[in-house]
Amino acid sequence: MESQNLADFPRPVHHRIPNFKGSYLACQNIKDLDVFARTQEVKVDPDKPLEGVRLLALQSKKTLLVPTPRLRTGLFNKITPPPGATKDILRKCATSQVPPERLGRRDRISKT
């Protein structure tokens, strides 16, 4: 990916899910899956190329489960879309620009 200049930020692409040109468009395909339409909760990793999937899940009023990076606290962040949230607010929730608890609700899910 690096040598063909297909990678996008963050670089280098080693030791992570690589971000690539067109990743956001690729994420749009999830809305065509029957399993996505039927589910109420979606687990999506926090990596940059999956940002579009996180946003689609929130726009579809689904609960988003995002693993806690480096397991600082809890196993997952549970992000519930705030009622009446704008696309801009949902984008901020999906990208962690603003802590989701300030915009809606975030619960830590720990191993029991």
N, CA, C and O atoms as CSV, one atom per row, in Angstrom:
chain,resi,resn,atom,element,x,y,z
A,1,MET,N,N,0.825,-1.192,0.000
A,1,MET,CA,C,0.000,0.000,0.000
A,1,MET,C,C,0.868,1.256,0.000
A,1,MET,O,O,0.594,2.216,-0.719
A,2,GLU,N,N,1.910,1.232,0.810
A,2,GLU,CA,C,2.802,2.389,0.864
A,2,GLU,C,C,3.487,2.605,-0.483
A,2,GLU,O,O,3.518,3.724,-0.994
A,3,SER,N,N,4.037,1.534,-1.058
A,3,SER,CA,C,4.808,1.673,-2.297
A,3,SER,C,C,3.928,2.072,-3.485
A,3,SER,O,O,4.412,2.703,-4.425
A,4,GLN,N,N,2.653,1.713,-3.452
A,4,GLN,CA,C,1.727,2.063,-4.533
A,4,GLN,C,C,0.984,3.374,-4.248
A,4,GLN,O,O,0.133,3.795,-5.032
A,5,ASN,N,N,1.311,4.011,-3.123
A,5,ASN,CA,C,0.683,5.259,-2.688
A,5,ASN,C,C,-0.842,5.131,-2.558
A,5,ASN,O,O,-1.588,6.042,-2.918
A,6,LEU,N,N,-1.286,3.980,-2.036
A,6,LEU,CA,C,-2.711,3.755,-1.793
A,6,LEU,C,C,-3.103,4.097,-0.363
A,6,LEU,O,O,-4.288,4.188,-0.042
A,7,ALA,N,N,-2.111,4.284,0.489
A,7,ALA,CA,C,-2.366,4.535,1.906
A,7,ALA,C,C,-2.746,5.995,2.135
A,7,ALA,O,O,-2.286,6.894,1.431
A,8,ASP,N,N,-3.589,6.203,3.126
A,8,ASP,CA,C,-3.953,7.537,3.598
A,8,ASP,C,C,-3.502,7.653,5.051
A,8,ASP,O,O,-3.047,6.678,5.648
A,9,PHE,N,N,-3.633,8.856,5.615
A,9,PHE,CA,C,-3.314,9.078,7.023
A,9,PHE,C,C,-4.137,8.125,7.883
A,9,PHE,O,O,-5.302,7.906,7.550
A,10,PRO,N,N,-3.630,7.556,8.940
A,10,PRO,CA,C,-2.276,7.695,9.476
A,10,PRO,C,C,-1.290,6.749,8.797
A,10,PRO,O,O,-1.631,5.630,8.411
A,11,ARG,N,N,-0.091,7.223,8.667
A,11,ARG,CA,C,0.993,6.451,8.075
A,11,ARG,C,C,2.111,6.345,9.084
A,11,ARG,O,O,2.210,7.226,9.938
A,12,PRO,N,N,2.946,5.351,9.055
A,12,PRO,CA,C,2.946,4.221,8.133
A,12,PRO,C,C,1.800,3.258,8.445
A,12,PRO,O,O,1.188,3.331,9.511
A,13,VAL,N,N,1.521,2.368,7.515
A,13,VAL,CA,C,0.369,1.476,7.645
A,13,VAL,C,C,0.687,0.204,8.415
A,13,VAL,O,O,-0.206,-0.613,8.643
A,14,HIS,N,N,1.912,0.021,8.812
A,14,HIS,CA,C,2.304,-1.200,9.509
A,14,HIS,C,C,1.754,-1.229,10.939
A,14,HIS,O,O,1.670,-0.195,11.601
A,15,HIS,N,N,1.381,-2.422,11.404
A,15,HIS,CA,C,0.915,-2.669,12.779
A,15,HIS,C,C,-0.421,-1.986,13.091
A,15,HIS,O,O,-0.659,-1.582,14.229
A,16,ARG,N,N,-1.278,-1.860,12.097
A,16,ARG,CA,C,-2.600,-1.267,12.291
A,16,ARG,C,C,-3.485,-1.686,11.129
A,16,ARG,O,O,-2.993,-2.213,10.131
A,17,ILE,N,N,-4.795,-1.453,11.251
A,17,ILE,CA,C,-5.671,-1.617,10.099
A,17,ILE,C,C,-5.371,-0.417,9.204
A,17,ILE,O,O,-5.610,0.722,9.606
A,18,PRO,N,N,-4.851,-0.653,7.997
A,18,PRO,CA,C,-4.404,0.479,7.181
A,18,PRO,C,C,-5.561,1.294,6.618
A,18,PRO,O,O,-6.570,0.754,6.167
A,19,ASN,N,N,-5.383,2.606,6.659
A,19,ASN,CA,C,-6.337,3.487,6.006
A,19,ASN,C,C,-5.931,3.587,4.540
A,19,ASN,O,O,-4.742,3.644,4.227
A,20,PHE,N,N,-6.903,3.609,3.652
A,20,PHE,CA,C,-6.587,3.616,2.224
A,20,PHE,C,C,-7.512,4.567,1.491
A,20,PHE,O,O,-8.602,4.887,1.963
A,21,LYS,N,N,-7.066,5.008,0.345
A,21,LYS,CA,C,-7.876,5.887,-0.489
A,21,LYS,C,C,-9.159,5.145,-0.866
A,21,LYS,O,O,-9.100,4.042,-1.408
A,22,GLY,N,N,-10.302,5.736,-0.585
A,22,GLY,CA,C,-11.580,5.096,-0.875
A,22,GLY,C,C,-12.171,4.328,0.294
A,22,GLY,O,O,-13.209,3.685,0.139
A,23,SER,N,N,-11.538,4.378,1.461
A,23,SER,CA,C,-12.051,3.610,2.609
A,23,SER,C,C,-13.443,4.090,3.028
A,23,SER,O,O,-14.290,3.280,3.406
A,24,TYR,N,N,-13.681,5.403,2.962
A,24,TYR,CA,C,-14.998,5.910,3.360
A,24,TYR,C,C,-16.083,5.376,2.426
A,24,TYR,O,O,-17.162,4.995,2.880
A,25,LEU,N,N,-15.799,5.349,1.127
A,25,LEU,CA,C,-16.767,4.794,0.169
A,25,LEU,C,C,-16.972,3.305,0.405
A,25,LEU,O,O,-18.090,2.804,0.282
A,26,ALA,N,N,-15.907,2.601,0.742
A,26,ALA,CA,C,-16.025,1.164,1.021
A,26,ALA,C,C,-16.931,0.929,2.226
A,26,ALA,O,O,-17.685,-0.044,2.255
A,27,CYS,N,N,-16.862,1.811,3.217
A,27,CYS,CA,C,-17.699,1.674,4.416
A,27,CYS,C,C,-19.185,1.778,4.084
A,27,CYS,O,O,-20.018,1.203,4.786
A,28,GLN,N,N,-19.517,2.494,3.040
A,28,GLN,CA,C,-20.923,2.685,2.671
A,28,GLN,C,C,-21.607,1.372,2.310
A,28,GLN,O,O,-22.832,1.275,2.381
A,29,ASN,N,N,-20.837,0.365,1.925
A,29,ASN,CA,C,-21.405,-0.926,1.525
A,29,ASN,C,C,-22.093,-1.653,2.676
A,29,ASN,O,O,-22.933,-2.521,2.438
A,30,ILE,N,N,-21.752,-1.314,3.918
A,30,ILE,CA,C,-22.334,-2.035,5.051
A,30,ILE,C,C,-23.849,-1.827,5.131
A,30,ILE,O,O,-24.575,-2.709,5.590
A,31,LYS,N,N,-24.319,-0.672,4.689
A,31,LYS,CA,C,-25.764,-0.405,4.786
A,31,LYS,C,C,-26.583,-1.306,3.868
A,31,LYS,O,O,-27.800,-1.404,4.026
A,32,ASP,N,N,-25.931,-1.967,2.910
A,32,ASP,CA,C,-26.624,-2.890,2.009
A,32,ASP,C,C,-26.722,-4.305,2.568
A,32,ASP,O,O,-27.383,-5.161,1.978
A,33,LEU,N,N,-26.073,-4.556,3.694
A,33,LEU,CA,C,-26.097,-5.892,4.287
A,33,LEU,C,C,-27.347,-6.082,5.139
A,33,LEU,O,O,-27.690,-5.226,5.954
A,34,ASP,N,N,-28.017,-7.203,4.945
A,34,ASP,CA,C,-29.228,-7.526,5.704
A,34,ASP,C,C,-28.939,-7.582,7.205
A,34,ASP,O,O,-29.745,-7.122,8.014
A,35,VAL,N,N,-27.800,-8.142,7.569
A,35,VAL,CA,C,-27.464,-8.274,8.990
A,35,VAL,C,C,-27.312,-6.893,9.640
A,35,VAL,O,O,-27.652,-6.726,10.811
A,36,PHE,N,N,-26.808,-5.912,8.900
A,36,PHE,CA,C,-26.692,-4.554,9.430
A,36,PHE,C,C,-28.081,-3.952,9.661
A,36,PHE,O,O,-28.313,-3.281,10.667
A,37,ALA,N,N,-28.987,-4.192,8.738
A,37,ALA,CA,C,-30.346,-3.655,8.871
A,37,ALA,C,C,-31.074,-4.256,10.066
A,37,ALA,O,O,-31.893,-3.585,10.694
A,38,ARG,N,N,-30.784,-5.517,10.387
A,38,ARG,CA,C,-31.519,-6.212,11.454
A,38,ARG,C,C,-30.962,-5.967,12.845
A,38,ARG,O,O,-31.690,-6.126,13.824
A,39,THR,N,N,-29.727,-5.594,12.965
A,39,THR,CA,C,-29.107,-5.496,14.284
A,39,THR,C,C,-29.378,-4.141,14.944
A,39,THR,O,O,-29.640,-3.148,14.265
A,40,GLN,N,N,-29.311,-4.119,16.263
A,40,GLN,CA,C,-29.468,-2.883,17.023
A,40,GLN,C,C,-28.145,-2.387,17.590
A,40,GLN,O,O,-28.011,-1.209,17.922
A,41,GLU,N,N,-27.163,-3.286,17.701
A,41,GLU,CA,C,-25.837,-2.931,18.206
A,41,GLU,C,C,-24.791,-3.360,17.193
A,41,GLU,O,O,-24.898,-4.417,16.571
A,42,VAL,N,N,-23.768,-2.507,17.038
A,42,VAL,CA,C,-22.695,-2.793,16.095
A,42,VAL,C,C,-21.365,-2.557,16.798
A,42,VAL,O,O,-21.149,-1.504,17.397
A,43,LYS,N,N,-20.474,-3.547,16.720
A,43,LYS,CA,C,-19.125,-3.407,17.273
A,43,LYS,C,C,-18.201,-3.021,16.126
A,43,LYS,O,O,-18.105,-3.738,15.131
A,44,VAL,N,N,-17.521,-1.887,16.268
A,44,VAL,CA,C,-16.614,-1.398,15.231
A,44,VAL,C,C,-15.327,-0.942,15.905
A,44,VAL,O,O,-15.363,-0.189,16.877
A,45,ASP,N,N,-14.199,-1.396,15.391
A,45,ASP,CA,C,-12.907,-0.992,15.937
A,45,ASP,C,C,-12.684,0.510,15.735
A,45,ASP,O,O,-13.289,1.114,14.850
A,46,PRO,N,N,-11.805,1.119,16.564
A,46,PRO,CA,C,-11.615,2.569,16.506
A,46,PRO,C,C,-10.678,3.050,15.395
A,46,PRO,O,O,-10.356,4.236,15.339
A,47,ASP,N,N,-10.240,2.157,14.519
A,47,ASP,CA,C,-9.285,2.544,13.485
A,47,ASP,C,C,-9.893,3.527,12.480
A,47,ASP,O,O,-11.087,3.469,12.185
A,48,LYS,N,N,-9.064,4.420,11.965
A,48,LYS,CA,C,-9.489,5.479,11.039
A,48,LYS,C,C,-10.261,4.961,9.825
A,48,LYS,O,O,-11.265,5.575,9.466
A,49,PRO,N,N,-9.850,3.859,9.165
A,49,PRO,CA,C,-10.597,3.443,7.973
A,49,PRO,C,C,-12.019,2.969,8.264
A,49,PRO,O,O,-12.815,2.827,7.335
A,50,LEU,N,N,-12.355,2.723,9.526
A,50,LEU,CA,C,-13.695,2.262,9.891
A,50,LEU,C,C,-14.597,3.405,10.375
A,50,LEU,O,O,-15.720,3.172,10.822
A,51,GLU,N,N,-14.100,4.621,10.281
A,51,GLU,CA,C,-14.860,5.794,10.722
A,51,GLU,C,C,-16.221,5.884,10.029
A,51,GLU,O,O,-17.214,6.237,10.664
A,52,GLY,N,N,-16.275,5.570,8.743
A,52,GLY,CA,C,-17.533,5.613,7.997
A,52,GLY,C,C,-18.550,4.611,8.510
A,52,GLY,O,O,-19.748,4.894,8.515
A,53,VAL,N,N,-18.090,3.436,8.944
A,53,VAL,CA,C,-18.996,2.423,9.506
A,53,VAL,C,C,-19.556,2.919,10.835
A,53,VAL,O,O,-20.747,2.766,11.107
A,54,ARG,N,N,-18.694,3.514,11.667
A,54,ARG,CA,C,-19.172,4.046,12.949
A,54,ARG,C,C,-20.230,5.129,12.714
A,54,ARG,O,O,-21.256,5.153,13.394
A,55,LEU,N,N,-19.981,6.019,11.756
A,55,LEU,CA,C,-20.937,7.085,11.463
A,55,LEU,C,C,-22.258,6.514,10.944
A,55,LEU,O,O,-23.326,6.950,11.374
A,56,LEU,N,N,-22.201,5.555,10.036
A,56,LEU,CA,C,-23.433,4.942,9.516
A,56,LEU,C,C,-24.230,4.257,10.618
A,56,LEU,O,O,-25.459,4.319,10.632
A,57,ALA,N,N,-23.532,3.605,11.539
A,57,ALA,CA,C,-24.222,2.944,12.650
A,57,ALA,C,C,-24.977,3.971,13.494
A,57,ALA,O,O,-26.137,3.755,13.845
A,58,LEU,N,N,-24.327,5.077,13.815
A,58,LEU,CA,C,-24.981,6.109,14.619
A,58,LEU,C,C,-26.118,6.779,13.853
A,58,LEU,O,O,-27.171,7.060,14.426
A,59,GLN,N,N,-25.914,7.035,12.563
A,59,GLN,CA,C,-26.977,7.636,11.751
A,59,GLN,C,C,-28.184,6.708,11.643
A,59,GLN,O,O,-29.317,7.165,11.492
A,60,SER,N,N,-27.932,5.401,11.721
A,60,SER,CA,C,-29.009,4.405,11.654
A,60,SER,C,C,-29.622,4.142,13.021
A,60,SER,O,O,-30.409,3.210,13.188
A,61,LYS,N,N,-29.255,4.976,14.009
A,61,LYS,CA,C,-29.787,4.888,15.376
A,61,LYS,C,C,-29.440,3.566,16.056
A,61,LYS,O,O,-30.231,3.028,16.831
A,62,LYS,N,N,-28.257,3.055,15.759
A,62,LYS,CA,C,-27.792,1.814,16.371
A,62,LYS,C,C,-26.833,2.152,17.508
A,62,LYS,O,O,-26.159,3.182,17.478
A,63,THR,N,N,-26.780,1.288,18.495
A,63,THR,CA,C,-25.810,1.435,19.566
A,63,THR,C,C,-24.464,0.985,19.026
A,63,THR,O,O,-24.354,-0.056,18.378
A,64,LEU,N,N,-23.453,1.777,19.302
A,64,LEU,CA,C,-22.113,1.517,18.794
A,64,LEU,C,C,-21.228,1.024,19.933
A,64,LEU,O,O,-21.131,1.672,20.975
A,65,LEU,N,N,-20.587,-0.114,19.733
A,65,LEU,CA,C,-19.624,-0.643,20.694
A,65,LEU,C,C,-18.236,-0.490,20.089
A,65,LEU,O,O,-17.936,-1.069,19.045
A,66,VAL,N,N,-17.392,0.297,20.755
A,66,VAL,CA,C,-16.040,0.553,20.259
A,66,VAL,C,C,-15.054,0.066,21.317
A,66,VAL,O,O,-15.099,0.527,22.457
A,67,PRO,N,N,-14.158,-0.864,20.955
A,67,PRO,CA,C,-13.172,-1.337,21.926
A,67,PRO,C,C,-12.332,-0.178,22.459
A,67,PRO,O,O,-11.989,0.748,21.723
A,68,THR,N,N,-12.014,-0.244,23.726
A,68,THR,CA,C,-11.185,0.773,24.350
A,68,THR,C,C,-9.748,0.595,23.877
A,68,THR,O,O,-9.169,-0.474,24.070
A,69,PRO,N,N,-9.154,1.627,23.259
A,69,PRO,CA,C,-7.764,1.501,22.808
A,69,PRO,C,C,-6.827,1.189,23.967
A,69,PRO,O,O,-6.873,1.827,25.019
A,70,ARG,N,N,-5.988,0.202,23.750
A,70,ARG,CA,C,-4.973,-0.222,24.734
A,70,ARG,C,C,-5.568,-0.566,26.093
A,70,ARG,O,O,-4.863,-0.560,27.102
A,71,LEU,N,N,-6.872,-0.868,26.122
A,71,LEU,CA,C,-7.578,-1.292,27.345
A,71,LEU,C,C,-7.268,-0.407,28.544
A,71,LEU,O,O,-6.959,-0.904,29.627
A,72,ARG,N,N,-7.352,0.909,28.346
A,72,ARG,CA,C,-7.119,1.827,29.459
A,72,ARG,C,C,-8.159,1.626,30.552
A,72,ARG,O,O,-7.818,1.498,31.728
A,73,THR,N,N,-9.439,1.600,30.155
A,73,THR,CA,C,-10.519,1.340,31.107
A,73,THR,C,C,-11.625,0.615,30.373
A,73,THR,O,O,-12.030,1.035,29.289
A,74,GLY,N,N,-12.112,-0.456,30.942
A,74,GLY,CA,C,-13.206,-1.199,30.329
A,74,GLY,C,C,-12.808,-1.852,29.023
A,74,GLY,O,O,-11.742,-1.567,28.476
A,75,LEU,N,N,-13.664,-2.726,28.524
A,75,LEU,CA,C,-13.394,-3.404,27.265
A,75,LEU,C,C,-13.946,-2.626,26.078
A,75,LEU,O,O,-13.315,-2.573,25.022
A,76,PHE,N,N,-15.127,-2.018,26.245
A,76,PHE,CA,C,-15.792,-1.304,25.159
A,76,PHE,C,C,-16.343,0.024,25.653
A,76,PHE,O,O,-16.689,0.174,26.825
A,77,ASN,N,N,-16.419,0.979,24.744
A,77,ASN,CA,C,-17.219,2.180,24.953
A,77,ASN,C,C,-18.536,1.920,24.249
A,77,ASN,O,O,-18.552,1.568,23.070
A,78,LYS,N,N,-19.626,2.088,24.951
A,78,LYS,CA,C,-20.959,1.899,24.382
A,78,LYS,C,C,-21.519,3.284,24.091
A,78,LYS,O,O,-21.800,4.056,25.009
A,79,ILE,N,N,-21.679,3.592,22.810
A,79,ILE,CA,C,-22.110,4.924,22.399
A,79,ILE,C,C,-23.521,4.827,21.836
A,79,ILE,O,O,-23.762,4.144,20.841
A,80,THR,N,N,-24.438,5.515,22.482
A,80,THR,CA,C,-25.831,5.554,22.049
A,80,THR,C,C,-26.071,6.903,21.381
A,80,THR,O,O,-25.755,7.938,21.967
A,81,PRO,N,N,-26.623,6.916,20.169
A,81,PRO,CA,C,-26.826,8.199,19.493
A,81,PRO,C,C,-27.742,9.119,20.303
A,81,PRO,O,O,-28.821,8.701,20.723
A,82,PRO,N,N,-27.325,10.355,20.525
A,82,PRO,CA,C,-28.177,11.293,21.250
A,82,PRO,C,C,-29.455,11.580,20.463
A,82,PRO,O,O,-29.400,11.702,19.239
A,83,PRO,N,N,-30.606,11.690,21.136
A,83,PRO,CA,C,-31.860,12.008,20.430
A,83,PRO,C,C,-31.745,13.347,19.703
A,83,PRO,O,O,-31.268,14.330,20.271
A,84,GLY,N,N,-32.180,13.377,18.459
A,84,GLY,CA,C,-32.176,14.614,17.682
A,84,GLY,C,C,-30.806,15.104,17.260
A,84,GLY,O,O,-30.660,16.261,16.864
A,85,ALA,N,N,-29.800,14.246,17.337
A,85,ALA,CA,C,-28.436,14.658,17.004
A,85,ALA,C,C,-28.306,14.979,15.521
A,85,ALA,O,O,-28.875,14.298,14.669
A,86,THR,N,N,-27.554,16.020,15.235
A,86,THR,CA,C,-27.271,16.375,13.843
A,86,THR,C,C,-26.170,15.465,13.303
A,86,THR,O,O,-25.501,14.764,14.062
A,87,LYS,N,N,-25.993,15.487,11.987
A,87,LYS,CA,C,-24.935,14.683,11.372
A,87,LYS,C,C,-23.570,15.105,11.903
A,87,LYS,O,O,-22.689,14.265,12.082
A,88,ASP,N,N,-23.388,16.400,12.157
A,88,ASP,CA,C,-22.119,16.894,12.681
A,88,ASP,C,C,-21.841,16.323,14.071
A,88,ASP,O,O,-20.713,15.927,14.365
A,89,ILE,N,N,-22.851,16.280,14.916
A,89,ILE,CA,C,-22.675,15.717,16.262
A,89,ILE,C,C,-22.375,14.226,16.172
A,89,ILE,O,O,-21.497,13.729,16.876
A,90,LEU,N,N,-23.097,13.507,15.309
A,90,LEU,CA,C,-22.841,12.070,15.156
A,90,LEU,C,C,-21.435,11.826,14.627
A,90,LEU,O,O,-20.773,10.877,15.046
A,91,ARG,N,N,-20.972,12.672,13.714
A,91,ARG,CA,C,-19.608,12.535,13.193
A,91,ARG,C,C,-18.592,12.708,14.321
A,91,ARG,O,O,-17.597,11.985,14.381
A,92,LYS,N,N,-18.843,13.664,15.210
A,92,LYS,CA,C,-17.935,13.869,16.339
A,92,LYS,C,C,-17.946,12.657,17.268
A,92,LYS,O,O,-16.899,12.256,17.776
A,93,CYS,N,N,-19.121,12.072,17.492
A,93,CYS,CA,C,-19.202,10.852,18.309
A,93,CYS,C,C,-18.432,9.712,17.641
A,93,CYS,O,O,-17.750,8.942,18.318
A,94,ALA,N,N,-18.539,9.604,16.322
A,94,ALA,CA,C,-17.910,8.509,15.582
A,94,ALA,C,C,-16.401,8.656,15.505
A,94,ALA,O,O,-15.694,7.660,15.354
A,95,THR,N,N,-15.894,9.881,15.606
A,95,THR,CA,C,-14.458,10.105,15.452
A,95,THR,C,C,-13.753,10.378,16.770
A,95,THR,O,O,-12.536,10.565,16.782
A,96,SER,N,N,-14.468,10.405,17.857
A,96,SER,CA,C,-13.898,10.662,19.181
A,96,SER,C,C,-13.302,12.057,19.299
A,96,SER,O,O,-12.427,12.277,20.136
A,97,GLN,N,N,-13.753,13.008,18.480
A,97,GLN,CA,C,-13.274,14.381,18.605
A,97,GLN,C,C,-13.770,15.005,19.902
A,97,GLN,O,O,-13.095,15.839,20.506
A,98,VAL,N,N,-14.936,14.595,20.310
A,98,VAL,CA,C,-15.531,15.063,21.561
A,98,VAL,C,C,-15.943,13.824,22.332
A,98,VAL,O,O,-16.548,12.921,21.753
A,99,PRO,N,N,-15.633,13.751,23.621
A,99,PRO,CA,C,-16.068,12.574,24.373
A,99,PRO,C,C,-17.575,12.375,24.240
A,99,PRO,O,O,-18.341,13.302,24.500
A,100,PRO,N,N,-18.013,11.176,23.837
A,100,PRO,CA,C,-19.444,10.934,23.609
A,100,PRO,C,C,-20.331,11.231,24.805
A,100,PRO,O,O,-21.505,11.551,24.620
A,101,GLU,N,N,-19.815,11.136,26.026
A,101,GLU,CA,C,-20.674,11.414,27.178
A,101,GLU,C,C,-21.094,12.886,27.218
A,101,GLU,O,O,-22.093,13.218,27.856
A,102,ARG,N,N,-20.356,13.766,26.553
A,102,ARG,CA,C,-20.762,15.171,26.484
A,102,ARG,C,C,-21.877,15.384,25.470
A,102,ARG,O,O,-22.617,16.364,25.552
A,103,LEU,N,N,-21.997,14.465,24.511
A,103,LEU,CA,C,-22.990,14.618,23.452
A,103,LEU,C,C,-24.173,13.690,23.625
A,103,LEU,O,O,-25.223,13.902,23.018
A,104,GLY,N,N,-24.020,12.693,24.423
A,104,GLY,CA,C,-25.085,11.712,24.580
A,104,GLY,C,C,-24.769,10.823,25.757
A,104,GLY,O,O,-24.699,11.283,26.897
A,105,ARG,N,N,-24.578,9.554,25.481
A,105,ARG,CA,C,-24.344,8.614,26.562
A,105,ARG,C,C,-23.221,7.674,26.172
A,105,ARG,O,O,-23.198,7.143,25.062
A,106,ARG,N,N,-22.291,7.474,27.092
A,106,ARG,CA,C,-21.237,6.496,26.868
A,106,ARG,C,C,-21.120,5.668,28.133
A,106,ARG,O,O,-20.976,6.208,29.230
A,107,ASP,N,N,-21.182,4.363,27.976
A,107,ASP,CA,C,-21.034,3.439,29.089
A,107,ASP,C,C,-19.792,2.602,28.852
A,107,ASP,O,O,-19.490,2.235,27.717
A,108,ARG,N,N,-19.082,2.306,29.906
A,108,ARG,CA,C,-17.951,1.388,29.822
A,108,ARG,C,C,-18.479,-0.011,30.084
A,108,ARG,O,O,-19.204,-0.238,31.053
A,109,ILE,N,N,-18.119,-0.938,29.228
A,109,ILE,CA,C,-18.500,-2.335,29.416
A,109,ILE,C,C,-17.235,-3.080,29.787
A,109,ILE,O,O,-16.283,-3.131,29.008
A,110,SER,N,N,-17.226,-3.653,30.966
A,110,SER,CA,C,-16.056,-4.367,31.452
A,110,SER,C,C,-16.331,-5.852,31.516
A,110,SER,O,O,-17.479,-6.295,31.513
A,111,LYS,N,N,-15.266,-6.600,31.572
A,111,LYS,CA,C,-15.371,-8.050,31.726
A,111,LYS,C,C,-15.979,-8.337,33.090
A,111,LYS,O,O,-15.568,-7.754,34.093
A,112,THR,N,N,-16.965,-9.241,33.127
A,112,THR,CA,C,-17.609,-9.560,34.408
A,112,THR,C,C,-17.183,-10.907,34.913
A,112,THR,O,O,-17.627,-11.337,35.977
